Each structure stands twice: as C-alpha cells, then as structure tokens.
Amino acid sequence: MDVTPIPGAALGAVVHGAHVTGDMDRTRFEAIRAALDAHLVLVLRGHETPSHEEFLAFGRRFGHIPKTGLTSGAHPDHNEILIVSNLVEDGRKIGVGDAGWMGWHTDYSFRPRVSQVGFLEAVEVPSSGGGETLFTDMYALYESLPPEERRRLHSYRVRHALRTGYEETIEEELQGEVSLGENTARIQPEDGTSTIHPLIARNPRTGRRSVYVSTLNTKRIVDLTPDESRELLDELLAHAGDPRYTYAHTWRPGDIVIWDQLGTIHAKQAFDPAERRVMRQVVSIFDDPTAPWRAEATA
C-alpha cells in the first residue's frame, strides 16, 4: 500500500492498493488512520470494487455507521448506504441530490452524534466533467485565528439543522431537536434533525480544533443576536473554498474518497444535468456524542 501526497494540493493524499473490506489487517488499517490524520482527505485507487457488505464493513473499522433514516434515496437493502445521484428511473429518483451546486457542509452535523469519517465512492461520473467534490480544511481556519478570537469562539454554541427540503424524506420518529444537556436518555445513532453543538470541535485522536460551521446546516449562533450571528458566520464561512485551504477532487470511476468530517467541510460542483452521476456514501459517527466537544482528551 502506497500513500502519496497530492502534488500542489492544500490537503489530501492518494492511497494505492488498499484492501477495501472489513478484514484489512491492523497494520494497514492503522497506516490509513495515520494518513487520514495527516492529510484529512484520502483518495483510494487500485483496489477491487467492494460489494455493499464489504463497503460497510470497511467503514465500520472507523466507527459506527448509522442508518440514514431516509424513506427514499438510500440503498433498498442497506439503509446505511446513501445513493447520491441525479438519475430518475421509472419516474422516481434513485438517490438524493441533483446536478446543481451543493453548498458547504459536513454530514450529520444536525445529529447529536456527529460524523467523524466520510466514505464516498464514484460508481458513474459525468463524461464531460464537472461534479468535483471540494474539501476545505477547517482546522486551518481555527489555527489561523489570533488567540483572543479563538477564546471568544469557544464560548459560542451553534444550532445545526437538516437542510430544508429533506424533512419529508426522513422517518417521522427521527425528526426533532435533540439536546446534549441534562437528559440522561441514551442518544440513538439516528436521533434528531436538529442539535445545538459548540462552535469549536476537537478531534479526540489528534487534539486539533476546528471551526464547526457550514453553509447548509448551520442555522444560528444561539448566544448572539440573529444579526450578530449572521455577520460572524459569514466571516467564518468566507474561508470555505479558499484555494490555500481547499482540495478539489476530480472523480474517476472506482475512486473511494475518505475524509475527516470533523475538520473539513465539503461541497459539490455543478455538472451537466444530461450526464449521469452515481455515487454511494457511508458515514461513521462518534460513539460518544460528547467526544468532539471535550476541551481535552480524557485520561
């Protein structure tokens, strides 16, 4: 297995020869985890195409993979697998998404147990180009801020909610805001379509901190007035897409990209709607909902 940083890219590396199944040996798995910590985005190439079961088993090495909770748009036999596609067959969309621009986000930020690693595989890609996925480093944003600004941001909490238009596709019993406060009931992996989180997240593995906001799912900094919230969010999100901190991935069929969901946000470039684009995605989440919000790692 070979890990090569992407020349000229702000982040990212290409991994050749990974064994994309759940029975990858521990040495190779730890090498991939270390590469992900170092590069934030990994492009896996030169592997055999995994079955749905193998894809899920590989993802589960990185953490729990919840069901999507979608009543349409997920794989019919494996609800944990999201189908990302613009295709319509027999008058019905086979997945979620379309050919337009999709704004900056990190998956499941609206849930109490947020995502830690994303996995996206290209099944079909537009032959004429387009549909690139962009990744921006939000650790870099935090680390670029002066100390007094960092301290200020640590005092804020942010409401994240499922983006408008998806509510009708989520199972009704999973909807609603979930609190991480004094409620002692166990938080389920699929709970909630709205949650309040601290504005600053901390990677429990590396200790790096990121500014945990996005354009699609961040609704408001609840400790500020609406106008103050909007002004600060606009200021922070101006970082998204900055070439100094962003990698744009041009897909090849068979690519599997895995990325650090806590420290990056991602977006999708538009493509010709007459072209076909089919992807499959799974997301691993934190088992402990408080893990990304602790000031320091527990002893």
N, C-alpha and C positions, 0 to 999 in steps of 0.2 A: 504494500500500500504506500502510495506516494502523496505527500501534501506539498503543494506548490503555491505560494502567494500569487495572487493575480497581478501581473505587471501593471504598474501605474494606477492601480485602484486604491481607494482610500481604506478599504477593508475587503476581506474575502480571500479565499484560497480554493484551489481545485484539488480534489481528492480522487486519485485513480486507484481502482482495484479494491474498493471497499466491498465487504460481503454484506449485502443489504437484507439480512434476515435476523431473527431473534437469537440465533445461536452463534453470532460473532464471538470469537474468543475475547477474553477480558483484556489482553494486551492491546489488541486492535481497537476495542471499544474505548479504552482509556486514552489511546492516541487520538481518536476522533474527538473525545470530550476536550482534551487539551487543545487541539487545533481549533475547536469551536470557541473556547475561552479566549484564545489568542486572536482569532481572525473574525469572529462574530458571524460570518456567513461562509458556509462550505458548499461547493458545487461538486456533487458526486457524479463521476463518469467512469466508464469502463467496467461496469458491473452488469450482471444479469438482471433483467427486469423482474422485480419481485411480484409475487402474487399478492392479492389483497391481504391474505393472512400473514405473509412474510413482511409486507409493508407495515402492518400494525405491530407485529412482533418486534421489528427493528425500532419503531418509535417508542415502544414500551420500555426499551432499555434505558430511555432518557426520562421516564416518568409516566404517571398515569395518563391515559388518553381517554377523555370523556366522550360520551355520545354528543353529537351536535345538537340534539333536541329538535332538529328540523323535521317537519312533516313532509317536505319535498326539498330536493336538492342534495340529499345525502345518498350514499350507495344503498340500494334497497335491502341488501343483506348485512351490511356493516355500517350502522348509522354513525360510527366514529369517523368514517371517511367522507369528507366533503368533496363533492364534484363541482369544480369551478369551470364553467363552460358557457358559451353563448349559443349553444345549439338548441334547436327546438325540434322534437321528433313527435309525430302524431299529434301536433298541436299543443305539446307540453314541453316546457324546458326540462332538460335532463340534469341541470345543475343550478348553481347560483352565479350571478354576475352577468355582464354583457360586454360589448366591445368598447365601451367608453372608458374614460379615465376613472380609476378608483382611487380615492384620496388616501392620505396617510393614516395608518392605524397599526395597532398591534392586536393580535387575535385574543378574544375573550377578556379584554380589559374591563368589560362590563360585568364580569362574573366575580364572585368573591375569591375563587381560586383561579388566579390569572395564569396565562400561558408562560412556559419557560422556554420551550423549543418548538419551532415550526418545521414542518416537512412538506415540501411541495414538489410533485413530480409532473413533468411535461409528457403527456400522452400524445397530443397533437398540437402543433404550433402553426401560426399563420405563415404561409409560404412566402408572402411578400414582405414579411417583417412586422414589427410592432408587437405589442403585448409584453414588452420588457417589464421586469419587476425591479423596482428601485428600493434600496435599503439605505437608511440614514442612521448613523451612529449617534445615539442619544447619551451614551457615556461621555462622548467627546464634548457635547454641549455642557453637561454638568461640569466637566473638568476645565472648561474654558471660562467659567464664571468666576468673578472675584469672590474671596471668602465671605464677605458680608452679604453678597447676593445669595450665595449658597445657604447661609444660615437663615435668611428670610424665607427662601423657598421651602426649607424643611418644616416651616410652621404651617404650611397650607395643605388643605385636603381638597380633593377633586372628585366630582361626580362623573362617572363613566356610564353610558347607557347604549343599548343596542341601537344601531342607526335606523332612522325612520325608513319604513318600507319592509322591514324584516319581521315585524311583530306578528303578522298573520301567518308566518311560516314556522313559528316556534310553538311547541306544545304549550297549551294554556297553563298547565300546572307548573311550568318552569318560569313563568313570567313574574315580574315584580322586583322591587328593590330588596336586596339582602344586606343586612347590617353585619359588620365585623365587630360590633361593640359587645354589650353585656349578654346578649343572647347566648345561652350555653348549648343550644341545639346544634348537633353536628351539621356542618355545611356539606351538602352533597356536591359532587363534581359538576352537575349540570344546573345548579341552583342559580336563579336570578337573571334578569336582563338589565339590572341597574345596581351599581355598588359605588360607595364612596371609598376612595383609596388616598393615601398620602401622595403628594405631588412628586416626592423623591423616592425612588425604589433603590434597593440594594441587592446586588447579586450575591446570594449566600455562598456560592462557590469561590468567587474571586474577590469579593468585597467592593467591587466597583459600583459606583452610584450613577443612576441615570435620571433624566427628567422624564417622568412617565406621563406624557400627554400625547394626544393625536388630534387630527382634524376631524375624523369620522365619529369617534366615540366619546371624546372629552366634551362634556356639556358645560361645566362651570366650576370655577374655584369657589367652593362654598364659603370660604372665610372672607371673601371680598364682595363688594357690590357687583351687580352684573356688568356695569361699565368698566370697573377696575379689572374684573376677571377677564373680560374680552380683550382689554388692552394688553394684559400680561400674557395671556395665551397667544395672542397674535405675535407678540415679541418673541416668545419662546419658539413658536412654530415656524418663524422665519428661517430657522436653522434647517428645516426639512428640505431636502433636495439640494442643499449647498454642495457643490462639487467637491469641496475639500473633505467632506464627511460622508459622501454618498457613493455607493456602487450600483451601477445599472446592469442587471443581468439579462443578456440576450440568450433566450432559451434554445436548446437543441432537443429534439425528441429523445426521451430517456433520461434527461437530466433530473436528478433529485437534488434540490437545494434545501439545506437545513440551516436554521439561523437562530440566534439568541433573541427571543421575543421580549425579554425584559430590557435589553439595552439598545434595541433598534426599533424603528418604525419602518413600514414598507408601504409601497403604493404600486399601482399598475398603470403602464402607459396604454393609451388607446390603440386600437388596431382596426383594420377594415372589417366592418360587420359582415361582409360577404364571405370572409375567411373563417375557417374552423379553428377553435382553440379549446382544448380539453385538458384539464389538469385534475390530479387528485391530491388531496391535502389531509394531513392529520396534525394534531396539536397535542403536545404533552403539557400538563399543568402541574403546579406545585401541590404536593400532597397536603402540606400545612399552609392554610391561607395566610398566615401571618409571616411566613418565611421571607418574602421580599421586602417587608416593611420594618424589620428589626434594625436598630442602629448598628449593632454588631452581631457577629455570629455567636450562637450560644456555645458555652463551653462543653 
